[in-house]
Amino acid sequence: MNHDGLIQQLTSAVAEGDEDESARLAEEAITAGIEPMILIKKGIQPAMDIVGNNFESGDAFLPELILAGDAARAALDYIIPQISEEDQGTVEKGTVVIGTMYGDNHDIGKNIVSAILVAYGFRVVDLGISVPPKDFFEAATKEGTDIIAASTLITTSLPYQRQIIEILKDTGQRDKYFVIVGGGPVTPEWTREIGADGYGRDAKDAANLCQRLMSGGSKPPMDEPIIVGALKR
């Protein structure tokens, strides 16, 4: 099979969420001599765009996003070790550490955000539910994180979002990570009050927010948070 055909098949396998086929095609393509970065830019990233656009238009749903994300990761797990260290920084749009705040066991919204971010080409480190503020900080320093995303649906867990930022300030690390917040009781006013860098009203808004932060050339902390999906008041 020619190179273009392999790349097209990889795009289709990832977009369809076929994890085993994506991994097999990635290996076959590397063995055939296709450059790893070409596979990423012409094979995997277009699949991410397809799934992300379909989700935005309502033609794809959470299960499809999760499957496509798993398929992309299966292919990337084989491709990334084959590329040069210099090029590895261009593979993904950024790294996001995400979790639901301590005291809150809800995960549906967080899972949707994670799936969309993967579909858009982000590396996502999902810490799960009821995550203490210090665990966000420790994961961020360990994973080379760009964005810390903290969600909660419970009012009593809101103060823990503030604590993440306080820990970053106390350790002199506030200028290394964007911090974004979301969830039912979270408001633009609360975002400004605690000094977060952004707010997304829902899962799609949160993903768009991450894209804006990584493509805007800004550095944390933001003078004024980016508010997506809600009127500034």
LOPA-560245 format. One record per atom (N, C-alpha, C, O): x, y, z; residue in three letters. Coordinates in pm, whole numbers, plus 32768, in hexadecimal, padded with zeros to 4 digits. Layout:
BEGIN
XYZALA
...
//
This chain:
BEGIN
80557F888000MET
800080008000MET
8058807D8000MET
80BF807F8043MET
803180E47FB5ASN
8081815D7FB1ASN
807081AD8031ASN
801681948081ASN
80C882108041HIS
80CA825E80BCHIS
804782A980D3HIS
801382AB8142HIS
801382E8806BASP
7F9783348078ASP
7F2482DA80A6ASP
7ED1830280F8ASP
7F2082618070GLY
7EB782048098GLY
7EC081DD812AGLY
7E5A81D2816EGLY
7F3A81C6815BLEU
7F4C81A581E8LEU
7F2082178243LEU
7EDF820382A9LEU
7F468290821AILE
7F228305826CILE
7E8A83168270ILE
7E52833382D9ILE
7E49830681FFGLN
7DB8831381FAGLN
7D7482A8824FGLN
7D1182C38292GLN
7DA9822F824CGLN
7D7081C4829EGLN
7D8281E28332GLN
7D2A81C58383GLN
7DF4821B8356LEU
7E0C823F83E3LEU
7DA982AA840FLEU
7D7282A2847DLEU
7D92830D83BATHR
7D30837483DBTHR
7CA7833783F3THR
7C63835A8454THR
7C7E82DE839CSER
7BFA829F83A9SER
7BF1824A8427SER
7B8C824D846DSER
7C5B81FE8445ALA
7C5981A784BBALA
7C4E81F8853BALA
7C0481D28596ALA
7C9782668544VAL
7C9182BA85BCVAL
7C0882FC85C8VAL
7BCB82FB8633VAL
7BD883348559ALA
7B558377855CALA
7AE583168581ALA
7A83833E85C0ALA
7AF482988559GLU
7A8E82338579GLU
7AA281F58602GLU
7A5181A3862EGLU
7B0E821A8646GLY
7B2681E786CDGLY
7B55815786D2GLY
7B3D81138735GLY
7B9781298669ASP
7BC9809F8664ASP
7C58809C869BASP
7CB880B58653ASP
7C63807F871CGLU
7CE380888761GLU
7D4980258729GLU
7DBA804C870CGLU
7D237FA78718ASP
7D817F4186E8ASP
7DB07F5F865BASP
7E277F54863CASP
7D547F878604GLU
7D777FA48579GLU
7DD080218572GLU
7E2A8027851FGLU
7DB6808485C7SER
7E0880FD85C8SER
7E9880DB85EDSER
7EF6810B85AESER
7EA880898654ALA
7F2F8061867DALA
7F748010860FALA
7FEA802585F3ALA
7F2A7FB585D0ARG
7F657F618566ARG
7F917FB684EFARG
7FFD7FA384B9ARG
7F3B801484C7LEU
7F5D80698455LEU
7FD180C68473LEU
802480E1841DLEU
7FD880F784EFALA
8049814C8516ALA
80CC80FF850AALA
812E813284D5ALA
80CC8084853BGLU
814580318532GLU
8168801484A0GLU
81DC801C8479GLU
81037FF28450GLU
811B7FD483C3GLU
8152804E837AGLU
81AC80428327GLU
811D80C2839AALA
8149813C8357ALA
81DA815F837AALA
822781878324ALA
81FD814F83F9ILE
828781698422ILE
82E5810783DCILE
834F812D83ABILE
82BE808883D9THR
831080228398THR
832080408302THR
8387802182C6THR
82B8807C82C7ALA
82BD809E8238ALA
83128119821CALA
8328813D81A8ALA
8342815B8286GLY
839B81CD8275GLY
835A82558275GLY
839882B8824EGLY
82DC825C829FILE
829982DE82A6ILE
82CA83288322ILE
82D182EF838FILE
82ED83A78311GLU
831F83F88380GLU
82B6840383EDGLU
8240841A83CFGLU
82DE83F4846CPRO
827E83FB84DBPRO
822E847D84DCPRO
81B5847A84F4PRO
826F84EE84C3MET
8227856D84C9MET
81C285798458MET
815B85BB8467MET
81DC853983E7ILE
817A8539837BILE
80FF84E883A4ILE
808E850F8387ILE
8116847883E8LEU
80A684278418LEU
804F84778478LEU
7FD4846E8475LEU
808E84C584CDILE
80438513852FILE
7FF6858484EBILE
7F7F85978505ILE
803B85CF8495LYS
7FFE86458459LYS
7F97862483EDLYS
7F34866A83DDLYS
7FB085B783A1LYS
7F5885968331LYS
7EFD8520834DLYS
7E9D85098304LYS
7F1B84D483B8GLY
7ECB845F83D7GLY
7E76846E8453GLY
7DFC845D844FGLY
7EB6848F84C3ILE
7E6E84928543ILE
7E2885178559ILE
7DB385198581ILE
7E6D85878540GLN
7E2E8608855BGLN
7DAF861E8509GLN
7D4D8652853FGLN
7DAC85FA8489PRO
7D2D8608843FPRO
7CBC85B6847CPRO
7C4985DF847CPRO
7CDF854084B1ALA
7C7784EF84F3ALA
7C438536856FALA
7BCB8535858AALA
7C9F857485BCMET
7C7685C18632MET
7C178632860AMET
7BB3864B864DMET
7C398676859CASP
7BE686E5856EASP
7B5B86B48543ASP
7AF786F5855FASP
7B5786418501ILE
7AD7860A84D6ILE
7A7D85EE854EILE
7A0986178550ILE
7AB485A985B1VAL
7A6485848626VAL
7A3D86008676VAL
79CB860A86A3VAL
7A9A865D8688GLY
7A7A86D786D1GLY
7A0D8728868DGLY
79B1875986CFGLY
7A178736860AASN
79B0878085C0ASN
7929873A85C4ASN
78C1877A85CFASN
792C86B485BCASN
78AE866985C3ASN
786C8678864CASN
77F1867E8656ASN
78BD867E86B4PHE
788486908739PHE
7844871A8745PHE
77D68728877APHE
7889877E8712GLU
78548806871AGLU
77D0881386CEGLU
7776885D86F7GLU
77C487CA865FSER
774B87D4860DSER
76DC8776863ASER
766E87798604SER
76FA8723869FGLY
769786C586D0GLY
769186428684GLY
763785F0869BGLY
76F1862C8629ASP
76F585B085DCASP
774585428620ASP
774884D085F1ASP
77878564868FALA
77D0850086DEALA
77B5851C8771ALA
7796858D8798ALA
77C084B587C2PHE
77A084C08850PHE
7814848E88A4PHE
787A8463886FPHE
780484938928LEU
787384738982LEU
78B283EB8966LEU
792D83E48963LEU
7866837F8950PRO
78A882FE8936PRO
7905830388BDPRO
797382CA88C0PRO
78DA83478852GLU
792F835287DBGLU
79AF83A087FAGLU
7A1A837E87C9GLU
79A18409884CLEU
7A1784578871LEU
7A7B840388C0LEU
7AF3840888A6LEU
7A4883B7891EILE
7AA083658971ILE
7AE682FB891CILE
7B5E82E6892BILE
7A9B82B988C4LEU
7AD68253886ELEU
7B40828D8811LEU
7BAA825287FELEU
7B22830087D7ALA
7B84833F877EALA
7C01836887CBALA
7C70835A879AALA
7BED839C8844GLY
7C6083C18897GLY
7CB7834988B8GLY
7D31835288B3GLY
7C7782D988D9ASP
7CC3825F88F7ASP
7D0D822D887BASP
7D7F81FF8885ASP
7CCD82368808ALA
7D0E820A878CALA
7D8682628769ALA
7DEF82328740ALA
7D7482E5877BALA
7DE383418761ALA
7E58832587BEALA
7ECB83258794ALA
7E39830D883DARG
7EA282F1889DARG
7EEA826F887CARG
7F638266888BARG
7EA0820A884EALA
7EDE818B882AALA
7F41819E87B7ALA
7FAD816487B8ALA
7F1D81F18756ALA
7F78820D86E7ALA
7FEF82608715ALA
8061824486F0ALA
7FD482C78764LEU
803F831F8792LEU
80A282D887EELEU
811982F887EFLEU
80718277883AASP
80CA822C8892ASP
813781E48842ASP
81A481CC8875ASP
811981C387C6TYR
817D81858770TYR
81CE81EE8723TYR
824681DD870FTYR
818B825986F9ILE
81CD82BC86A3ILE
822E831586F1ILE
829E832D86C4ILE
820383468766ILE
825283A987AEILE
82E0837A87CCILE
833D83C987BCILE
82F582FE87F8PRO
838082D58812PRO
83D982D58796PRO
845482D087A2PRO
839D82DB8720GLN
83EA82D686A4GLN
841783618674GLN
8467836B8617GLN
83E483CB86B2ILE
840584518680ILE
8474848E86D4ILE
848E84638745ILE
84B584F2869DSER
8525853286DFSER
84F385808758SER
848085AA8760SER
854E859487B6GLU
852C85E1882FGLU
8503866F880BGLU
84AB86A9884BGLU
854586A687A4GLU
8526872F8779GLU
8498873C8748GLU
845787A2875FGLU
846686D48704ASP
83E086D986C9ASP
837186B4872BASP
82FC86D08711ASP
83958675879BGLN
832C864387F3GLN
82D786B2882EGLN
8261869C884CGLN
83108729883EGLY
82C387978875GLY
825387C7881BGLY
81FA88108847GLY
8257879F8799THR
81F087CB873CTHR
818387638729THR
8125877A86DCTHR
818D86F2876CVAL
812D86878757VAL
80A386AE8789VAL
803F86978744VAL
809C86EA87FEGLU
801B87098839GLU
8010879E8856GLU
807587E5885EGLU
7F9787CD8865LYS
7F81885B8879LYS
7FA788888905LYS
7FBC88FE891CLYS
7FAF882A8962GLY
7FD0884B89ECGLY
7FA387DB8A47GLY
7F5E877E8A1DGLY
7FCA87E68AC4THR
7FA487838B28THR
7F4687C18B8DTHR
7F60882E8BC2THR
7ED8877C8BA7VAL
7E7487AC8C07VAL
7E6787448C78VAL
7E4A86CF8C5EVAL
7E7B87718CF3VAL
7E5B871F8D67VAL
7DCE87458D93VAL
7DB287B98DAFVAL
7D7686E28D98ILE
7CE986FE8DB4ILE
7CB786A58E25ILE
7CE486348E35ILE
7C5A86D98E72GLY
7C1E86898EDCGLY
7BA786CF8F1AGLY
7B9387478F07GLY
7B5986828F65THR
7AE986B98FB2THR
7B1986D29040THR
7B60867F907ATHR
7AF487449077MET
7B2A877090F7MET
7B078712916AMET
7AA586C79166MET
7B5A871991CFTYR
7B4886CA9249TYR
7ABA86DE9282TYR
7A89874E928DTYR
7A7B866F92A7GLY
79F5867392DDGLY
798786619276GLY
79128656929AGLY
79AD865F91F7ASP
794B8652918AASP
796885D2913CASP
79D685C19108ASP
790685789134ASN
791884F990F0ASN
78D784F49066ASN
78C78488902DASN
78B185689030HIS
7876856C8FAAHIS
78E5856A8F41HIS
794B85AD8F50HIS
78D0851F8ED7ASP
793985188E71ASP
790885238DE2ASP
795B85248D86ASP
7887852B8DCAILE
7856852A8D40ILE
788985A48CF4ILE
78BF85978C86ILE
7878861B8D2EGLY
78A686948CEAGLY
793B86928CD1GLY
796986B48C64GLY
798786698D36LYS
7A1886608D27LYS
7A3E85FF8CB8LYS
7A97861A8C68LYS
79F9858E8CB3ASN
7A18852A8C4CASN
79FD855F8BC0ASN
7A4885418B63ASN
799485AD8BB2ILE
797585E68B2EILE
79E286498B06ILE
7A1186488A94ILE
7A0A869F8B65VAL
7A7586FE8B47VAL
7AF486B48B1FVAL
7B3586D88ABDVAL
7B17864C8B69SER
7B9085FF8B4BSER
7B8A85C58ABESER
7BEB85CB8A73SER
7B16858D8A9BALA
7B0885508A17ALA
7B1685B789A8ALA
7B58859D8943ALA
7AD8862B89BAILE
7AE186938953ILE
7B7186C38945ILE
7BA286D888D5ILE
7BB686D589B5LEU
7C40870489B1LEU
7C9A86A28965LEU
7CEE86CA8916LEU
7C868621897FVAL
7CD585BC8937VAL
7CB685C388A1VAL
7D1085BB884EVAL
7C3585D28881ALA
7C0E85DB87F5ALA
7C4A865687B1ALA
7C6186548739ALA
7C6286C087FDTYR
7C9D873987C6TYR
7D35873687C6TYR
7D758797879CTYR
7D7086C987F5GLY
7E0186BB87EDGLY
7E4E86DA886AGLY
7EC886E68866GLY
7E0A86E888DCPHE
7E4E86FF895APHE
7E75867B899CPHE
7E3286158989PHE
7EE0867D89E8ARG
7F00860F8A42ARG
7EB7862C8AC5ARG
7EC586998AFEARG
7E6985CB8AF6VAL
7E1885DF8B6DVAL
7E43857E8BDBVAL
7E4C85058BC5VAL
7E5C85B68C50VAL
7E7985658CC7VAL
7E0085738D22VAL
7DEE85DB8D61VAL
7DAF850B8D2AASP
7D31850F8D76ASP
7D4A84D78E02ASP
7D6A84628E12ASP
7D3B852E8E67LEU
7D5485068EF1LEU
7CDB84C78F33LEU
7CE584928FA2LEU
7C6684CB8EF0GLY
7BF0848C8F26GLY
7B9B84EA8F7AGLY
7B9385628F5FGLY
7B5A84B18FE0ILE
7AFC84FD9032ILE
7B32851290C0ILE
7B8E84CD90EBILE
7AF785729106SER
7B1B85929190SER
7BB285A3919FSER
7BF1856191F2SER
7BEB85FB914DVAL
7C7C860E9148VAL
7CA5868391A2VAL
7C7586F2918EVAL
7CFD866C9204PRO
7D2D86D99258PRO
7D80873D9208PRO
7DBF871891A5PRO
7D8087BC9231PRO
7DCB882291E7PRO
7E5F880091D4PRO
7E9788199169PRO
7E9D87C69239LYS
7F2C87A8922ELYS
7F48874191C1LYS
7FB4873F9186LYS
7EE586E991A5ASP
7EF88684913DASP
7EFA86C490B2ASP
7F438695905AASP
7EAB872E909EPHE
7EB387789020PHE
7F3F87B2900FPHE
7F7A87A78FA4PHE
7F7287EF9079PHE
7FF6882C9073PHE
806287C59058PHE
80B987DA9003PHE
805E8756909EGLU
80C486EF908DGLU
80BF86B39001GLU
812786998FC5GLU
8047869D8FCDALA
803B86678F46ALA
806D86CA8EDEALA
80AD86A48E7DALA
804F874A8EF4ALA
807A87B18E95ALA
811287B68E8CALA
814987BE8E1EALA
815587B18EFETHR
81E787B88EFDTHR
822487398EC2THR
828D873F8E82THR
81E486C88ED7LYS
821786488EA5LYS
820386398E0FLYS
825986018DCBLYS
819486698DDBGLU
816B864D8D52GLU
819486B88CECGLU
817786AA8C75GLU
81D687228D19GLY
81F7878C8CBBGLY
817B87D08C85GLY
816E87E78C0CGLY
812287F18CDFTHR
809C88208CBCTHR
809B88B08C89THR
80EC89038CB4THR
803F88CB8C2DASP
802489548C02ASP
7FAB898F8C49ASP
7FAA8A048C6DASP
7F44893B8C5DILE
7EC5896A8C94ILE
7E97890C8D03ILE
7E9A88928CF4ILE
7E6B89478D72ILE
7E2788FD8DDDILE
7D93891D8DD3ILE
7D6C89918DDBILE
7D4188B68DC2ALA
7CB088C88DB2ALA
7C6988888E28ALA
7C6F880F8E3BALA
7C2588DB8E77ALA
7BE588AC8EF3ALA
7B4E88C28EEBALA
7B2089328ED4ALA
7B0388558EFESER
7A72885A8EF2SER
7A2E88348F74SER
7A6487E58FC2SER
79B9886C8F8CTHR
7966883E8FFBTHR
78D4885F8FE1THR
78B488C58FA5THR
787C88079011LEU
77EC8820900CLEU
77B5883B9097LEU
773C884B90A8LEU
780D884090F9ILE
77E288519185ILE
781A88D391BDILE
789288EC91B6ILE
77C2892491F5THR
77EB89A69229THR
7855899A9296THR
78B189EB929CTHR
784A893492EBTHR
78A989269358THR
793689029328THR
7995890C9375THR
794288DA92ABSER
79C788BB9275SER
7A088932922FSER
7A7C892A9208SER
79BF899F9220LEU
79F68A1591DDLEU
7A788A48921DLEU
7AD58A6991D5LEU
7A808A5092A3PRO
7AFC8A8592DEPRO
7B798A3992B7PRO
7BE78A7192B9PRO
7B6B89BB9292TYR
7BE1896E926CTYR
7C1B899D91E7TYR
7C93898E91CDTYR
7BC689D89191GLN
7BFB8A139117GLN
7C578A879139GLN
7CC18A9790FDGLN
7C2E8AD89199ARG
7C838B4691C4ARG
7D078B1291FDARG
7D718B4E91E8ARG
7CFF8AA29245GLN
7D788A6C9283GLN
7DE18A42921DGLN
7E598A4C9238GLN
7DB58A1291A9ILE
7E1689F09140ILE
7E6B8A6A911FILE
7EE68A609118ILE
7E2B8ADB910AILE
7E728B5690E7ILE
7EC98B85915BILE
7F378BB69145ILE
7E988B7791D5GLU
7EE88B9F9249GLU
7F668B4A9256GLU
7FD18B7D9278GLU
7F598AC8923AILE
7FCF8A70923FILE
80358A9A91D4ILE
80AD8A9F91EFILE
80048AB9915ELEU
805E8AE590F3LEU
80A68B66911ALEU
811E8B749101LEU
805E8BC29157LYS
809C8C409182LYS
81028C2791F1LYS
81718C5C91EDLYS
80DB8BD69253ASP
81338BBC92C5ASP
81B58B78929CASP
821D8B8B92DBASP
81B08B289232THR
82268ADF9205THR
82718B289195THR
82D48AF59160THR
82428B9F9173GLY
82828BEC9109GLY
826E8BB3907EGLY
82C08BCA9024GLY
82018B68906BGLN
81E88B248FEBGLN
81718B5E8F9EGLN
81498B258F38GLN
81388BCC8FCDARG
80BD8BFD8F8FARG
80D28C258EFDARG
80758C1F8EACARG
814B8C4E8EDBASP
81648C7C8E53ASP
81838C0A8DF2ASP
81A58C228D7EASP
81788B8D8E21LYS
81988B1B8DCBLYS
811C8AD68D92LYS
81278A8D8D2FLYS
80A88AEB8DCETYR
80318A9F8DA5TYR
7FB78AF98D9ATYR
7F9D8B4C8DF1TYR
7F6C8AE78D2DPHE
7EE88B218D26PHE
7E8C8ACE8D80PHE
7E968A548D85PHE
7E328B118DC7VAL
7DCF8ACB8E1AVAL
7D458AF48DE9VAL
7D238B6A8DE8VAL
7CF58A918DBFILE
7C6D8AAD8D93ILE
7C0B8A608DEAILE
7C2A89F68E1FILE
7B948A998DF8VAL
7B2F8A5E8E51VAL
7AAA8A558E0AVAL
7A8E8AA08DACVAL
7A5689F88E3AGLY
79D289E88E03GLY
797D898F8E5CGLY
79AD89598EC0GLY
78FD89818E37GLY
78A089338E87GLY
782789878EACGLY
782A8A018EA1GLY
77BE89438ED9GLY
773E89858EF4GLY
77448A038F47GLY
770E8A698F1CGLY
77838A008FBEPRO
77828A789013PRO
77EE8ADE8FEFPRO
77F28B4A902BPRO
78438ABF8F90VAL
78B08B1A8F6BVAL
787A8B888F10VAL
782C8B6D8EB5VAL
78A48C018F29THR
78778C758EDCTHR
78F08CC68EADTHR
795E8CB58EE1THR
78DB8D1E8E4BPRO
79488D788E25PRO
79798DCC8E9APRO
79F18DE78EA6PRO
791D8DF68EF0GLU
79448E468F65GLU
79A08DF98FC1GLU
7A048E2E8FF2GLU
797F8D7A8FDATRP
79D38D25902ETRP
7A5D8D118FECTRP
7AC48D119030TRP
7A5C8D008F69THR
7AD98CEE8F1FTHR
7B358D658F35THR
7BAD8D548F4ETHR
7AFE8DDC8F2DARG
7B4E8E558F43ARG
7B798E618FD5ARG
7BEA8E878FF2ARG
7B1F8E409030GLU
7B3C8E4F90BEGLU
7BB48DFB90E9GLU
7C078E299138GLU
7BBE8D8190B6ILE
7C2B8D2990E1ILE
7CA98D39908CILE
7D118CFE90ABILE
7CA08D899022GLY
7D158DA18FCFGLY
7D328D338F6BGLY
7DA68D1F8F46GLY
7CCA8CEA8F3FALA
7CDC8C848ED8ALA
7CEE8CC68E4FALA
7CD38D3D8E3EALA
7D1C8C788DF0ASP
7D3B8CAE8D6CASP
7CC88CA18D09ASP
7CCA8CE08C9FASP
7C648C4E8D2AGLY
7BF78C3E8CCCGLY
7B848BEF8D05GLY
7B918BA78D68GLY
7B128BFE8CC3TYR
7A968BBB8CEBTYR
7A4F8B8B8C6ETYR
7A448BD48C0CTYR
7A1E8B0E8C72GLY
79CA8ADA8C07GLY
79468AAC8C3FGLY
79428A658CA4GLY
78D98AD48BFFARG
78548AB48C32ARG
78358A1F8C26ARG
77FA89E48C80ARG
785D89E28BB5ASP
784289548BA2ASP
78BD89128B66ASP
792689518B5AASP
78B088928B41ALA
792388468B13ALA
796188818A94ALA
79DB888E8A8AALA
790D88A48A34LYS
794088DC89B7LYS
7985896189D0LYS
79ED897E8994LYS
794C89B38A29ASP
798A8A338A4AASP
7A138A1F8A8BASP
7A718A688A6FASP
7A1C89BA8AE3ALA
7A9B89A08B26ALA
7B0689788AC2ALA
7B7989A28ACDALA
7AE189268A5FALA
7B4188FD89F9ALA
7B6C897489A3ALA
7BE189848982ALA
7B0C89C8897FASN
7B2D8A408932ASN
7B878A9D8982ASN
7BE08ADC894AASN
7B6F8AA58A05LEU
7BC18AF78A5CLEU
7C528AC78A5BLEU
7CAE8B188A51LEU
7C668A458A65CYS
7CEE8A0E8A62CYS
7D338A2F89DECYS
7DA98A5189DDCYS
7CEA8A258971GLN
7D248A4788EFGLN
7D4D8ADA88EBGLN
7DB88AFA88B7GLN
7CFB8B318920ARG
7D1A8BC0891FARG
7D958BDE8974ARG
7DE98C2F894DARG
7D9D8B9E89E7LEU
7E0F8BB78A40LEU
7E928B8A89FELEU
7EF98BCD8A0CLEU
7E8F8B1989B8MET
7F098AE4897EMET
7F308B2888FBMET
7FA48B2188D1MET
7ED18B6A88BBSER
7EF08BA88839SER
7EFA8C408840SER
7F1B8C8087DDSER
7EDD8C7988B6GLY
7ED78D0A88BFGLY
7F598D4F88DEGLY
7F608DCA88D9GLY
7FC18D0488FDGLY
80428D42891CGLY
804B8D8089A6GLY
80AF8DC189C5GLY
7FE48D6D89FASER
7FE58DA58A81SER
80308D498AE1SER
80448CD38AC6SER
80588D828B53LYS
809A8D378BBCLYS
804A8D438C3DLYS
800E8DAC8C56LYS
80488CD98C8EPRO
80028CE38D0EPRO
80538D358D72PRO
80CE8D388D6BPRO
800F8D778DD1PRO
7F7E8D828DDBPRO
7F478DF08D82PRO
7F8D8E528D64PRO
7ECA8DE08D57MET
7E8B8E448D03MET
7E608EBB8D56MET
7E328EAB8DC8MET
7E6F8F348D1EASP
7E3E8FAC8D64ASP
7DA68FA88D72ASP
7D6F8FD38DD7ASP
7D658F758D0CGLU
7CD38F668D0BGLU
7CB48EDD8CD3GLU
7CE28EBB8C66GLU
7C678E8B8D1CPRO
7C4B8E048CECPRO
7BFC8E058C6APRO
7BAF8E628C4FPRO
7C0F8D9D8C1AILE
7BC08D8A8BA2ILE
7B3E8D448BCAILE
7B408CD78C04ILE
7ACE8D838BABILE
7A4B8D4E8BCEILE
7A098D1B8B4FILE
79F08D698AF2ILE
79ED8C998B4AVAL
79B38C5B8AD3VAL
79298C248AF6VAL
791A8BD68B54VAL
78C58C4C8AAAGLY
783E8C148ABEGLY
77E98C5E8B23GLY
777E8C2F8B47GLY
78188CD18B50ALA
77C88D218BAEALA
77E98DB38B98ALA
785A8DD58B74ALA
77878E0A8BADLEU
779E8E988B9ELEU
77F58ECC8C0ELEU
77E38EA78C82LEU
78558F218BECLYS
78A78F628C53LYS
78518FC98C9CLYS
780A90198C5FLYS
785B8FC28D21ARG
780B90238D6EARG
7865906E8DCEARG
783690C48E19ARG
//
